[in-house]
Amino acid sequence: MLMQFITKESCLILAVTPANTDLANSDALKIAKEVDPQGLRTIGVITKLDLMDEGTDAKDILENKLLPLRRGYVGVVNRSQKDIDGKKDIRAALAAERKFFLSHPAYRHIAERMGTPHLQKTLNQQLTNHIRETLPGLRNKLQGQLLSLEKEVEEYKNFRPDDPTRKTKALLQMVQQFGVDFEKCIEGSGDQVDTKELSGGAKINRIFHERFPFELIRIVFDEKELRREISHAIKNVHGVRTGLFTPDLAFEAIVKKQIIKLKAPCIKCIDMVIQELINTVRQCTNKLNSYPRLREETERIVTTHIRETEGKTKDQVLLLIDIELSYINTNHEDFIGFAKYVPLAQQRSTASNKKRPMSNQVIRKGWLTINISIMKGGSKEYWFVLTAESLSWYKDEEEKEKKYMLPLDNLKLRDVERGFMSTKHVFAIFNTEQRNVYKDLRQIELACETQEDVDSWKASFLRAGVYPEKDQVEGEESAPVDTFSMDPQLERQVETIRNLVDSYTGIINKSIRDLLPKTIMHLMINNSKDFIHSELLAYLYSSGDQNTLMEESADQAQHRDEMLRMYHALKEALQIIGDITTTTISTPCPAAPTSTAPPSRPPVVRGTTPGPPTNPSPPFGAPLNPSPAFGAPPIPSRPNQPMNAFNSHQDPFSAPPQIPSRPARVPPGVPSRPS
């Protein structure tokens, strides 16, 4: 408890030590030195000087030579237990104390700076000075706290709990603010931007343009299985006959099967967008915490509406795919028709079906961990730079020390299960021609912190032309013997239909990639924004009693009361400090201690010169006189001004210029030294 107070810079420390103990090892001085090593805030008091062993004294420490303090030491002689039991009068005790210092050979030269009256005067003086010195810093601190509360208190400024219109007004404001916040989270805004993670519209944008295209590529590019299906389709179309020409029905059957596969990633994309919309709603309702019932109802109503639009959106997207299935447009301008395709049949191969970006533009940068066995150096983290032509990694993000550059030709992606003890998510890059990718490694395993980072990197590789390929070793081993015929004519037909299917599915993918985000935006996101702005308020009014809906939480009511109380207390404190700085008079702080002997007289203070009074003190029984009887400085009075409301509070700074006296304990003047 003691350390809680004396560690504060604004606190003066009164270190009291009995003179009949080892002063050099005083507990009070030790503790004071821990928090005030320079001795700037410590005032030393030495008691029981009359109980020291004969032949010893505390002269050196009282002269500030042994353990120097900036504010010096004051010696006092209090009543003993015997004096207290004998009911010795306090005035007689002060007179005895005065006589002790004047008669003691070690203290008579500093007697004017010893004793309880001088201690009282010193404490009054130094406390006043200290308060005056710390006020500017205190004022700045209070001003800063007041400014930080201004914005929060503004909404409570005109708060009236009993105002019947308050709840209606608050409900309107809350709903309007919720609509604005939701729209800003989706559309983006310049204020209150989240700098820690993606959210709202940014995440939905990533779903549209990274996750969804990646899912499309994963389902389409299963080369061997696709060729097997084409072979079966051609044979089944010809039946018992041997076909001379490539059948159109086989092409349509394979194309339709590929188009149907688009339904799963489309539905998955819609589900991801819905989840992000619900997360955005919850994020925006955080400002409604003041009214728990209102927040609960708002989340329920908006989430229910989003779920209703989910069904309509999925139906519309499935309708788009059914429309594509209804008619295979082989006259599409981007489709390589059979007549145009034949000269190119021998020039195209499976590995070059997709064109890589021509320019060597940077697609992505970031940190990745290369998983290598401990025997080969262990896993290390590098700064990766992915371009349209190569993957390079560096020692750090300054990109000065390049470790390796890997061309993207013939590279594919592969999923890798993370180890039992690993906390990171892993994917791999390998060469389709079974060549070493890096040093003697057939594949590079790259690790990310989260699965979301893995999916994002895969989408970036997709943009660079590096596609995922499924592990089909088991499929090859279990394939029937007659799956692939050695008939050259059948092989040509398979290759022809394969490239035609690739061209047409590319057109469909491009169309779906363009239409799906537009459909979701129209039927879900824009519809939800319109619902919040135009219909949410009506649903809230019809959901129940307005008074119940707008009931405040106990925590919010307590928080509001504390904010208002703190705000007014800060304003009051600043006004009181303003009065102090304009009405008080301070005196200089004692000079720093030196090795020379202290002056025979104490430092000059305001008011009269310190010392014993020239006139004898009044007789016993006379009315007590405050500290001026001991030579204390006059107390400045506050200029005439009307009393304000702040003076009525018992604040420690309510009347700073006036130093309170203690008439019940301060004795009358001490008799002057006898001649």
Secondary structure by P-SEA (a helix, b strand, c coil): cccccccccccccbbbbbccccccccaaaaaaaacccccccbbbbbccccccccccccccccccccccccbbbbbbbcccaaaaaacccaaaaaaaaaaaaaaccccccccccccaaaaaaaaaaaaaaaaaaaaaaaaaaaaaaaaaacccccccccccccccaaaaaaaaaaaaaaaaaaaaaacccccccccccccaaaaaaaaaccaaaaaaaaaccaaaaaaaaaaaaaaaaacccccccccaaaaaaaaaaaaaaaaaaaaaaaaaaaaaaaaaaaaaaccccccaaaaaaaaaaaaaaaaaaaaaaaaaaaaaaaaaaacccccccccccccccccccccccccccccccccccccccbbbbbbbccccccbbbbbbbbcccccccccccccccccccccccccbbbbbbbccccccccccccccccccccccccbbbbbcccaaaaaaaaaaaaaacbbbbcccaaaaaacccccccccaaaaaaaaaaaaaaaaaaaaaaaaaaaaaaaaaaaccaaaaaaaaaccaaaaaaacccccccccccaaaaaaaaaaaaaaaaaaaaaaaaaaaaacccccccccccccccccccccccccccccccccccccccccccccccccccbbbbccccccccccccccccccccbbbbcccccccccccccc
